[in-house]
Amino acid sequence: MLAERAEMESFLLQDIVWSSEVIFTLEEEAENIARWYVLKNGEIIQTAMMMCPDYRPVPIFLAGNVLGTYALLEKARIHRNIFLECPLDFVGIVKKMYYFPVARIM
């Protein structure tokens, strides 16, 4: 499901250190560039994914609960080349959908 700007801001502010480089995508000027998808448990966001589908490679940012990652990536169009930013515990699930022989850990 596509996310509302206000609920995404609230979710991202819970871990501003992790999300500081993507929080700008919630600005009105970026709404045509970045798309936020969420998986919720009731009204509470569990996992979030940001994509910029018009860029190559496609930037993907993941945050929240690792268990929702597969469901979000499954709903997203599979892109040939991605630039992924996610916590290390997400990598195993991401590898089930994307093949990448080399991952640069930063």
Backbone hydrogen bonds in HBPLUS format (Angstrom, degrees):
<---DONOR---> <-ACCEPTOR-->    atom                        ^
c    i                          cat <-CA-CA->   ^        H-A-AA   ^      H-
h    n   atom  resd res      DA  || num        DHA   H-A  angle D-A-AA Bond
n    s   type  num  typ     dist DA aas  dist angle  dist       angle   num
A0038-VAL N   A0001-MET O   2.97 MM  37  5.73 156.3  2.02 158.1 165.1     1
A0003-ALA N   A0036-TRP O   2.99 MM  33  5.56 154.0  2.06 140.8 141.4     2
A0008-MET N   A0004-GLU O   3.08 MM   4  6.27 151.9  2.16 151.4 159.8     3
A0009-GLU N   A0005-ARG O   2.96 MM   4  6.19 157.2  2.01 152.6 158.8     4
A0010-SER N   A0006-ALA O   3.13 MM   4  6.35 162.7  2.16 147.4 151.3     5
A0011-PHE N   A0007-GLU O   3.07 MM   4  6.21 157.0  2.12 141.0 147.2     6
A0012-LEU N   A0008-MET O   2.84 MM   4  6.02 168.8  1.85 158.1 160.5     7
A0013-LEU N   A0009-GLU O   2.97 MM   4  6.06 151.4  2.05 149.3 156.4     8
A0014-GLN N   A0011-PHE O   3.19 MM   3  5.56 154.0  2.26 107.0 114.8     9
A0015-ASP N   A0012-LEU O   3.17 MM   3  5.80 153.6  2.24 115.0 120.9    10
A0019-SER N   A0015-ASP O   3.08 MM   4  6.30 165.2  2.10 154.8 159.6    11
A0020-SER N   A0016-ILE O   2.86 MM   4  5.20 118.0  2.25 139.0 144.6    12
A0022-VAL N   A0019-SER O   3.02 MM   3  5.57 157.4  2.08 119.1 126.2    13
A0023-ILE N   A0019-SER O   3.11 MM   4  6.05 128.9  2.38 159.5 173.9    14
A0025-THR N   A0022-VAL O   2.94 MM   3  5.62 158.6  1.98 119.5 125.8    15
A0026-LEU N   A0023-ILE O   3.13 MM   3  5.84 166.7  2.15 119.6 122.6    16
A0027-GLU N   A0024-PHE O   3.02 MM   3  5.60 167.5  2.04 118.4 122.4    17
A0030-ALA N   A0027-GLU O   2.94 MM   3  5.51 150.7  2.03 116.5 125.2    18
A0031-GLU N   A0028-GLU O   3.26 MM   3  5.37 166.4  2.27 107.8 111.9    19
A0033-ILE N   A0030-ALA O   2.93 MM   3  5.18 154.9  1.99 112.3 120.6    20
A0034-ALA N   A0030-ALA O   3.03 MM   4  6.10 168.2  2.04 177.2 176.7    21
A0035-ARG N   A0051-MET O   2.81 MM  16  5.36 158.8  1.85 157.4 164.7    22
A0051-MET N   A0035-ARG O   2.90 MM  16  5.36 155.7  1.96 148.6 156.4    23
A0037-TYR N   A0049-MET O   2.76 MM  12  5.16 161.4  1.80 155.1 161.7    24
A0049-MET N   A0037-TYR O   2.82 MM  12  5.16 154.7  1.88 153.6 157.2    25
A0039-LEU N   A0047-THR O   2.91 MM   8  5.27 151.1  2.00 153.9 156.6    26
A0046-GLN N   A0039-LEU O   2.79 MM   7  5.73 168.7  1.80 156.7 160.2    27
A0047-THR N   A0039-LEU O   3.29 MM   8  5.27 159.6  2.33 140.7 145.5    28
A0041-ASN N   A0044-ILE O   2.84 MM   3  5.33 159.7  1.88 154.8 158.9    29
A0044-ILE N   A0041-ASN O   3.25 MM   3  5.33 160.7  2.29 122.5 120.5    30
A0065-ASN N   A0046-GLN O   2.71 MM  19  5.49 165.0  1.73 142.0 147.5    31
A0048-ALA N   A0063-ALA O   2.89 MM  15  5.31 164.8  1.91 150.8 152.8    32
A0063-ALA N   A0048-ALA O   3.02 MM  15  5.31 149.8  2.12 150.6 152.0    33
A0050-MET N   A0061-PHE O   2.86 MM  11  5.01 156.6  1.91 143.4 151.3    34
A0061-PHE N   A0050-MET O   2.88 MM  11  5.01 154.9  1.94 142.8 150.2    35
A0052-CYS N   A0059-PRO O   3.23 MM   7  5.60 140.2  2.40 148.5 154.1    36
A0055-TYR N   A0052-CYS O   3.21 MM   3  5.94 168.0  2.22 124.9 128.5    37
A0058-VAL N   A0081-ASN O   2.97 MM  23  6.31 156.5  2.03 144.8 137.1    38
A0083-PHE N   A0058-VAL O   2.85 MM  25  5.81 158.0  1.90 130.3 130.7    39
A0060-ILE N   A0083-PHE O   2.80 MM  23  6.07 157.2  1.86 162.3 160.7    40
A0085-GLU N   A0060-ILE O   2.83 MM  25  6.22 152.7  1.90 161.9 170.2    41
A0062-LEU N   A0085-GLU O   2.94 MM  23  6.38 156.1  2.00 164.0 170.0    42
A0068-GLY N   A0065-ASN O   3.28 MM   3  6.07 159.8  2.32 122.2 126.3    43
A0069-THR N   A0066-VAL O   3.12 MM   3  5.43 161.7  2.15 113.6 119.4    44
A0072-LEU N   A0068-GLY O   3.18 MM   4  6.43 157.2  2.24 153.7 159.8    45
A0073-LEU N   A0069-THR O   2.96 MM   4  6.20 172.7  1.97 163.3 165.0    46
A0074-GLU N   A0070-TYR O   2.82 MM   4  5.87 147.8  1.93 148.2 157.5    47
A0075-LYS N   A0071-ALA O   3.30 MM   4  6.46 143.8  2.44 136.0 143.4    48
A0075-LYS N   A0072-LEU O   3.17 MM   3  5.31 126.6  2.47  98.2 110.9    49
A0076-ALA N   A0072-LEU O   3.17 MM   4  6.45 135.0  2.38 141.4 153.8    50
A0090-PHE N   A0087-PRO O   2.96 MM   3  5.64 165.3  1.98 124.1 128.9    51
A0091-VAL N   A0088-LEU O   3.19 MM   3  5.54 150.6  2.28 110.9 118.4    52
A0093-ILE N   A0090-PHE O   3.14 MM   3  5.67 123.4  2.47 113.3 125.7    53
A0094-VAL N   A0090-PHE O   3.09 MM   4  6.31 164.4  2.11 156.7 161.7    54
A0095-LYS N   A0091-VAL O   2.90 MM   4  6.06 153.0  1.97 153.8 160.5    55
A0096-LYS N   A0093-ILE O   3.05 MM   3  5.35 148.2  2.16 105.5 115.0    56
A0097-MET N   A0094-VAL O   2.98 MM   3  5.51 152.8  2.05 113.3 121.5    57
A0098-TYR N   A0094-VAL O   2.93 MM   4  6.09 150.4  2.02 153.6 163.2    58
